């Protein structure tokens, strides 16, 4: 039973890392920030997305 509850919690938390799309206002090009970490580590996955997002924001890209 403990294993089922743990699996359910991990599965539900994996949805926390939402990909983010950015657009270059000069060219109209788009890019998507996603995580490469497996879904069982949502905090790490969200950190990857945040790092990617920060890089695009520093370059002047806008979140869509």
C-alpha positions as CSV (number, residue, x, y, z in Angstrom):
1,X,0.0,0.0,0.0
2,X,2.8,2.4,0.9
3,X,4.4,1.8,-2.6
4,X,1.1,2.7,-4.3
5,X,0.7,5.9,-2.3
6,X,4.3,6.9,-3.0
7,X,4.0,6.2,-6.7
8,X,0.7,8.2,-6.9
9,X,2.4,11.2,-5.1
10,X,5.4,11.1,-7.5
11,X,3.1,10.8,-10.5
12,X,1.0,13.8,-9.4
13,X,4.1,15.9,-8.6
14,X,5.6,15.2,-12.0
15,X,3.1,17.5,-13.6
16,X,4.6,20.5,-11.7
17,X,7.4,21.0,-14.3
18,X,5.6,22.8,-17.1
19,X,7.5,23.5,-20.3
20,X,7.8,27.2,-21.2
21,X,7.7,28.8,-24.7
22,X,9.7,31.9,-25.6
23,X,9.6,34.1,-28.7
24,X,12.2,36.4,-30.1
25,X,10.4,39.7,-30.7
26,X,12.9,40.6,-33.5
27,X,12.7,37.5,-35.6
28,X,9.5,35.8,-34.4
29,X,11.5,32.6,-33.7
30,X,10.3,30.4,-30.8
31,X,12.0,28.2,-28.3
32,X,10.7,25.8,-25.7
33,X,12.3,25.3,-22.3
34,X,11.7,21.7,-21.1
35,X,13.3,19.4,-18.6
36,X,15.5,16.4,-19.3
37,X,15.2,15.0,-15.8
38,X,12.8,12.1,-15.4
39,X,9.3,13.0,-14.0
40,X,10.0,11.5,-10.6
41,X,12.2,14.5,-9.8
42,X,9.9,17.5,-10.3
43,X,12.0,20.0,-8.3
44,X,15.1,19.3,-10.3
45,X,13.1,19.4,-13.6
46,X,11.6,22.8,-12.7
47,X,15.1,24.1,-11.9
48,X,16.2,23.1,-15.4
49,X,13.3,25.0,-16.9
50,X,13.9,28.0,-14.7
51,X,17.6,28.1,-15.8
52,X,16.6,27.9,-19.4
53,X,13.9,30.6,-19.0
54,X,16.4,32.9,-17.3
55,X,18.8,32.6,-20.3
56,X,16.1,33.5,-22.8
57,X,14.8,36.4,-20.7
58,X,18.4,37.8,-20.5
59,X,18.5,37.7,-24.3
60,X,15.3,39.7,-24.6
61,X,13.0,36.9,-25.6
62,X,9.4,37.1,-24.4
63,X,7.4,34.4,-22.7
64,X,4.3,33.3,-24.7
